[in-house]
Structures are given as C-alpha cells and as structure tokens.
C-alpha cells in the first residue's frame, strides 16, 4: 500500500500521494531528486504540488499555493520524499499479481 499524507483545508479533505504516473509527471514538470540540494526553492514546492496530482489532478494552482502557505512544513518534506522514493522504487519490483504473468528472460554474456 502506498503511503499517503492527509489533511483538511477549508473544510475539504485532501489525500496526497504518488503513483508511478504522478511521479513521472512530476519529473516531466522538472523535478529532480539529484537537484534537490542545489535548488531547494524550486524542487521542494514542485514536490509538494506534484503530490496533489494522483488524487486532486484538477485542483487549481492558486488553491495549492494557499495550502502551501498554511501547512505546517515541519517534517513535511521528509514525508513527501519518502512517499516519492517509495513510488520510484516500485519501478524495479514485481507485485505478486505481476509475478503470475511475467516474461522470463536470459542474457548471453
């Protein structure tokens, strides 16, 4: 089960998470884990916005910005990074369901 971050803002419930698709979209938008320490002012807000994509794709940027200003940021980014990296790690894993129909392969070297 993927990790989620939940909160309520202005009487609406939000559930932030990453899926393979939303993580890919985040990277297409310019997010780079390798650039995080060099460009934290760009990468951290981008990571926050990207976490909305899985469950709140059509949420207006202005609302996300208001949430960003109001949210307690202590430990926020460590949790978002944990959620993101866990999702990225699934790219090299097979689920039990996938394992039933996997193509086997071999290397000749």
NUZA-33730 format. One line per field, with one value per residue: residue number from 1; residue in three letters; x, y, z of N, C-alpha, C in turn. Coordinates in nm, 4 decimals, padded with zeros to 6 digits. Layout:
% NUZA-33730
num: (NUM, ...)
residu: (ALA, ...)
nx: (X, ...)
ny: (Y, ...)
nz: (Z, ...)
cax: (X, ...)
cay: (Y, ...)
caz: (Z, ...)
cx: (X, ...)
cy: (Y, ...)
cz: (Z, ...)
//
This chain:
% NUZA-33730
num: (1, 2, 3, 4, 5, 6, 7, 8, 9, 10, 11, 12, 13, 14, 15, 16, 17, 18, 19, 20, 21, 22, 23, 24, 25, 26, 27, 28, 29, 30, 31, 32, 33, 34, 35, 36, 37, 38, 39, 40, 41, 42, 43, 44, 45, 46, 47, 48, 49, 50, 51, 52, 53, 54, 55, 56, 57, 58, 59, 60, 61, 62, 63, 64, 65, 66, 67, 68, 69, 70, 71, 72, 73, 74, 75, 76, 77, 78, 79, 80, 81, 82, 83, 84, 85, 86, 87, 88, 89, 90, 91, 92, 93, 94, 95, 96, 97, 98, 99, 100, 101, 102, 103, 104, 105, 106, 107, 108, 109)
residu: (UNK, UNK, UNK, UNK, UNK, UNK, UNK, UNK, UNK, UNK, UNK, UNK, UNK, UNK, UNK, UNK, UNK, UNK, UNK, UNK, UNK, UNK, UNK, UNK, UNK, UNK, UNK, UNK, UNK, UNK, UNK, UNK, UNK, UNK, UNK, UNK, UNK, UNK, UNK, UNK, UNK, UNK, UNK, UNK, UNK, UNK, UNK, UNK, UNK, UNK, UNK, UNK, UNK, UNK, UNK, UNK, UNK, UNK, UNK, UNK, UNK, UNK, UNK, UNK, UNK, UNK, UNK, UNK, UNK, UNK, UNK, UNK, UNK, UNK, UNK, UNK, UNK, UNK, UNK, UNK, UNK, UNK, UNK, UNK, UNK, UNK, UNK, UNK, UNK, UNK, UNK, UNK, UNK, UNK, UNK, UNK, UNK, UNK, UNK, UNK, UNK, UNK, UNK, UNK, UNK, UNK, UNK, UNK, UNK)
nx: (00.0848, 00.0567, 00.2078, 00.0424, -00.0474, -00.2549, -00.4932, -00.7018, -00.8333, -00.9880, -01.2400, -01.2334, -01.1274, -00.8066, -00.5898, -00.2741, -00.0484, 00.1787, 00.1849, 00.3080, 00.2539, 00.1953, 00.4397, 00.6069, 00.4970, 00.5586, 00.8380, 00.8552, 00.7659, 00.9851, 01.0982, 01.3719, 01.5408, 01.8136, 01.8783, 01.7778, 01.9223, 02.0684, 01.8807, 01.6661, 01.4587, 01.3125, 01.2670, 01.1436, 00.8830, 00.7782, 00.7729, 00.5810, 00.3511, 00.3350, 00.2493, -00.0213, -00.1265, -00.2065, -00.4557, -00.5922, -00.6025, -00.7167, -00.7187, -00.6959, -00.4058, -00.3797, -00.5155, -00.3592, -00.1286, -00.2213, -00.2726, -00.0126, 00.1082, -00.0245, 00.0195, 00.1747, 00.5107, 00.7043, 00.8725, 00.7294, 00.8495, 01.0285, 00.8535, 00.7115, 00.9233, 00.9874, 00.7524, 00.7621, 01.0110, 00.9603, 00.7642, 00.9087, 01.0894, 00.9275, 00.9389, 01.1284, 01.0439, 00.8439, 00.5032, 00.2943, 00.0757, 00.1677, 00.3709, 00.2617, 00.2296, 00.4724, 00.7257, 00.9904, 01.3439, 01.6718, 02.0273, 02.3005, 02.5847)
ny: (-00.1182, 00.2182, 00.5057, 00.7775, 01.1192, 01.3023, 01.5668, 01.8404, 02.1235, 02.4282, 02.3054, 02.0915, 01.7670, 01.6347, 01.4151, 01.3311, 01.1728, 00.9587, 00.8076, 00.5788, 00.7032, 00.9718, 01.0422, 01.0265, 01.2334, 01.4469, 01.4488, 01.5076, 01.7661, 01.8901, 01.8207, 01.6983, 01.4677, 01.4618, 01.7285, 01.8441, 01.9341, 02.1411, 02.3164, 02.3875, 02.5740, 02.5592, 02.2859, 02.1737, 02.3055, 02.2177, 01.9415, 01.9269, 02.0277, 01.8299, 01.6093, 01.6332, 01.5491, 01.2770, 01.2337, 01.4734, 01.6027, 01.8113, 02.0308, 02.3735, 02.5706, 02.7982, 02.7337, 02.5239, 02.6706, 02.8359, 02.6442, 02.5537, 02.7772, 02.7769, 02.5309, 02.3221, 02.2927, 02.1435, 01.8465, 01.7857, 01.7733, 01.5616, 01.3487, 01.3668, 01.3181, 01.0578, 00.9275, 00.9729, 00.8503, 00.5865, 00.5199, 00.5455, 00.3363, 00.1185, 00.0778, -00.1107, -00.3440, -00.6422, -00.7016, -00.9325, -01.0005, -00.9279, -01.1142, -01.3560, -01.3568, -01.2979, -01.2312, -01.4378, -01.4046, -01.4156, -01.3660, -01.3409, -01.3187)
nz: (00.0000, -00.0845, 00.0640, 00.2243, 00.2684, 00.4641, 00.5130, 00.6217, 00.4684, 00.4712, 00.5168, 00.3379, 00.2544, 00.1906, 00.0196, -00.0229, -00.2408, -00.4222, -00.7389, -00.9865, -01.2271, -01.1511, -01.0364, -01.2582, -01.4110, -01.2430, -01.2632, -01.5358, -01.5203, -01.4248, -01.1805, -00.9946, -00.8127, -00.7789, -00.8045, -00.5826, -00.3495, -00.4623, -00.5672, -00.3753, -00.3378, -00.5662, -00.6158, -00.3810, -00.3445, -00.5897, -00.5571, -00.3528, -00.4885, -00.6840, -00.5393, -00.5199, -00.7578, -00.8027, -00.6675, -00.6817, -00.9322, -01.0874, -00.9271, -00.8649, -00.9150, -00.7569, -00.5235, -00.4259, -00.3754, -00.1679, 00.0264, 00.0608, 00.1788, 00.4227, 00.5455, 00.7938, 00.7818, 00.9056, 00.9023, 00.6754, 00.4159, 00.4418, 00.4686, 00.2236, 00.0463, 00.1205, 00.0423, -00.2346, -00.3112, -00.2367, -00.4228, -00.6627, -00.6274, -00.6743, -00.9425, -01.0077, -00.8991, -00.8727, -00.8405, -00.6557, -00.8116, -01.0670, -01.0934, -01.1746, -01.4517, -01.5705, -01.8124, -01.8773, -01.9003, -02.0464, -02.0400, -02.2654, -02.1994)
cax: (00.0000, 00.1377, 00.1949, -00.0408, -00.0466, -00.3919, -00.5212, -00.8228, -00.8120, -01.1146, -01.3465, -01.2189, -01.0247, -00.7082, -00.5062, -00.1608, 00.0297, 00.2413, 00.1734, 00.4097, 00.2125, 00.2113, 00.5838, 00.6591, 00.4517, 00.6376, 00.9696, 00.8353, 00.7484, 01.1153, 01.1508, 01.4875, 01.5937, 01.9552, 01.8880, 01.7097, 02.0096, 02.1145, 01.7684, 01.5538, 01.3479, 01.2364, 01.2308, 01.0527, 00.7445, 00.7372, 00.7400, 00.4527, 00.2459, 00.3249, 00.1795, -00.1661, -00.1645, -00.2720, -00.5950, -00.6521, -00.5416, -00.7738, -00.7185, -00.6314, -00.2745, -00.3970, -00.5554, -00.2396, -00.0414, -00.2778, -00.2466, 00.1316, 00.1362, -00.0887, 00.0504, 00.2908, 00.6140, 00.7958, 00.8697, 00.6500, 00.9295, 01.0838, 00.7435, 00.6875, 01.0359, 00.9701, 00.6439, 00.8108, 01.1144, 00.8960, 00.6980, 01.0128, 01.1447, 00.8378, 00.9692, 01.2151, 00.9865, 00.7281, 00.4000, 00.2513, -00.0126, 00.2524, 00.4567, 00.1919, 00.2374, 00.5974, 00.8085, 01.1236, 01.4438, 01.8076, 02.1314, 02.4058, 02.7135)
cay: (00.0000, 00.3389, 00.5981, 00.8923, 01.2306, 01.3538, 01.6858, 01.9141, 02.2658, 02.4953, 02.2042, 01.9889, 01.6681, 01.6118, 01.2967, 01.3425, 01.0513, 00.9455, 00.6843, 00.5814, 00.8027, 01.1077, 01.0642, 01.0536, 01.3686, 01.5388, 01.4570, 01.5806, 01.9075, 01.9460, 01.7755, 01.6103, 01.4363, 01.4980, 01.8739, 01.8901, 02.0125, 02.2599, 02.4054, 02.3548, 02.6688, 02.5167, 02.1442, 02.1401, 02.3390, 02.1330, 01.8124, 01.9452, 02.0353, 01.7007, 01.5129, 01.6503, 01.5016, 01.1451, 01.2381, 01.6061, 01.6467, 01.9345, 02.1362, 02.4941, 02.6046, 02.9000, 02.6656, 02.4540, 02.7745, 02.8767, 02.5337, 02.5548, 02.8849, 02.7500, 02.3993, 02.3059, 02.2339, 02.0598, 01.7058, 01.7686, 01.7323, 01.4275, 01.2551, 01.3685, 01.2487, 00.9151, 00.8814, 00.9760, 00.7485, 00.4553, 00.5001, 00.5238, 00.2029, 00.0157, 00.0577, -00.2269, -00.4552, -00.7097, -00.7329, -01.0723, -01.0133, -00.9239, -01.2322, -01.4673, -01.3495, -01.2350, -01.2862, -01.4723, -01.3634, -01.4567, -01.2832, -01.4199, -01.2516)
caz: (00.0000, -00.0919, 00.1760, 00.1945, 00.3620, 00.4622, 00.5930, 00.5869, 00.4456, 00.4404, 00.5235, 00.2347, 00.2849, 00.0857, 00.0362, -00.1135, -00.2602, -00.5532, -00.8150, -01.0916, -01.3270, -01.0986, -01.0193, -01.3926, -01.4466, -01.1620, -01.3268, -01.6619, -01.4846, -01.3892, -01.0515, -00.9992, -00.6801, -00.7814, -00.7959, -00.4613, -00.2615, -00.5342, -00.5976, -00.2864, -00.3544, -00.6832, -00.6079, -00.2706, -00.3800, -00.7014, -00.4958, -00.2847, -00.5906, -00.7504, -00.4542, -00.5402, -00.8905, -00.8030, -00.6214, -00.6977, -01.0577, -01.1421, -00.8260, -00.9162, -00.8603, -00.6538, -00.4000, -00.3776, -00.3206, -00.0383, 00.1186, 00.0858, 00.2742, 00.5513, 00.6018, 00.8820, 00.6968, 00.9818, 00.8592, 00.5539, 00.3010, 00.4624, 00.4387, 00.0789, -00.0180, 00.1482, -00.0442, -00.3722, -00.3340, -00.2305, -00.5512, -00.7637, -00.6042, -00.7288, -01.0841, -01.0240, -00.8239, -00.9294, -00.7423, -00.6612, -00.9275, -01.1865, -01.0981, -01.2381, -01.5972, -01.6110, -01.9207, -01.8298, -01.9970, -02.0173, -02.1026, -02.3254, -02.1819)
cx: (00.0887, 00.1085, 00.1166, -00.0267, -00.1849, -00.4039, -00.6521, -00.7861, -00.9433, -01.2284, -01.3446, -01.1055, -00.9353, -00.6245, -00.3959, -00.0881, 00.0942, 00.2082, 00.2864, 00.3791, 00.2336, 00.3584, 00.6493, 00.6203, 00.5298, 00.7761, 00.9617, 00.8175, 00.8792, 01.1724, 01.2659, 01.5398, 01.7399, 01.9752, 01.8303, 01.7990, 02.0605, 02.0046, 01.6484, 01.4344, 01.2604, 01.1806, 01.1303, 00.9088, 00.6906, 00.6969, 00.6049, 00.3383, 00.2253, 00.2487, 00.0276, -00.2147, -00.2422, -00.4205, -00.6667, -00.5975, -00.5909, -00.7849, -00.6394, -00.5027, -00.2850, -00.4346, -00.4356, -00.1435, -00.0905, -00.2556, -00.0994, 00.1689, 00.0856, -00.0407, 00.1761, 00.3977, 00.7144, 00.7713, 00.7919, 00.7342, 00.9942, 00.9775, 00.7150, 00.7992, 01.0282, 00.8625, 00.6910, 00.9121, 01.0574, 00.8281, 00.7993, 01.0727, 01.0563, 00.8636, 01.0539, 01.1666, 00.8699, 00.6280, 00.3636, 00.1624, 00.0666, 00.3299, 00.3925, 00.2135, 00.3664, 00.6640, 00.9443, 01.2233, 01.5811, 01.9059, 02.2420, 02.5362, 02.7720)
cy: (00.1236, 00.4288, 00.7203, 00.9972, 01.2941, 01.4766, 01.7463, 02.0613, 02.3270, 02.3949, 02.1022, 01.8960, 01.6467, 01.4901, 01.3052, 01.2098, 01.0563, 00.8082, 00.6877, 00.6901, 00.9451, 01.1408, 01.0957, 01.1950, 01.4743, 01.5573, 01.5297, 01.7306, 01.9717, 01.9009, 01.6778, 01.5909, 01.4777, 01.6487, 01.9304, 01.9757, 02.1388, 02.3629, 02.3774, 02.4486, 02.6367, 02.3760, 02.1121, 02.1823, 02.2542, 01.9942, 01.8189, 01.9472, 01.9006, 01.5965, 01.5232, 01.5772, 01.3687, 01.1526, 01.3692, 01.6735, 01.7838, 02.0475, 02.2560, 02.5233, 02.7072, 02.8380, 02.5914, 02.5546, 02.8215, 02.7687, 02.5336, 02.6610, 02.8504, 02.6218, 02.4024, 02.2296, 02.1476, 01.9121, 01.6816, 01.7128, 01.5966, 01.3217, 01.2500, 01.2968, 01.0988, 00.8554, 00.8712, 00.8642, 00.6074, 00.4217, 00.4706, 00.3838, 00.0925, -00.0109, -00.0670, -00.3479, -00.5163, -00.7359, -00.8804, -01.0964, -01.0151, -01.0539, -01.3503, -01.4710, -01.2874, -01.3073, -01.3171, -01.4383, -01.4148, -01.3674, -01.3750, -01.3411, -01.2850)
cz: (00.0000, 00.0284, 00.1310, 00.3040, 00.3529, 00.5522, 00.5442, 00.5742, 00.3995, 00.4214, 00.4098, 00.2755, 00.1638, 00.1219, -00.0689, -00.1209, -00.3978, -00.6104, -00.9173, -01.1937, -01.2756, -01.0739, -01.1539, -01.4372, -01.3689, -01.2219, -01.4609, -01.6385, -01.4390, -01.2564, -01.0725, -00.8579, -00.6700, -00.7647, -00.6661, -00.3724, -00.3291, -00.5563, -00.5064, -00.3020, -00.4743, -00.6610, -00.4968, -00.2991, -00.4963, -00.6514, -00.4263, -00.3844, -00.6596, -00.6705, -00.4661, -00.6651, -00.8892, -00.7676, -00.6475, -00.8233, -01.1044, -01.0394, -00.8775, -00.8408, -00.7470, -00.5202, -00.3412, -00.3152, -00.1837, 00.0662, 00.1586, 00.1890, 00.4144, 00.6196, 00.6895, 00.8040, 00.7725, 00.9473, 00.7304, 00.4399, 00.3200, 00.4328, 00.2890, 00.0042, 00.0030, 00.0579, -00.1889, -00.3980, -00.3248, -00.3634, -00.6610, -00.7499, -00.6616, -00.8764, -01.1083, -00.9456, -00.9004, -00.8182, -00.7549, -00.7826, -01.0569, -01.2037, -01.1698, -01.3885, -01.6480, -01.7274, -01.8600, -01.9387, -01.9536, -02.0900, -02.1531, -02.3206, -02.0480)
//
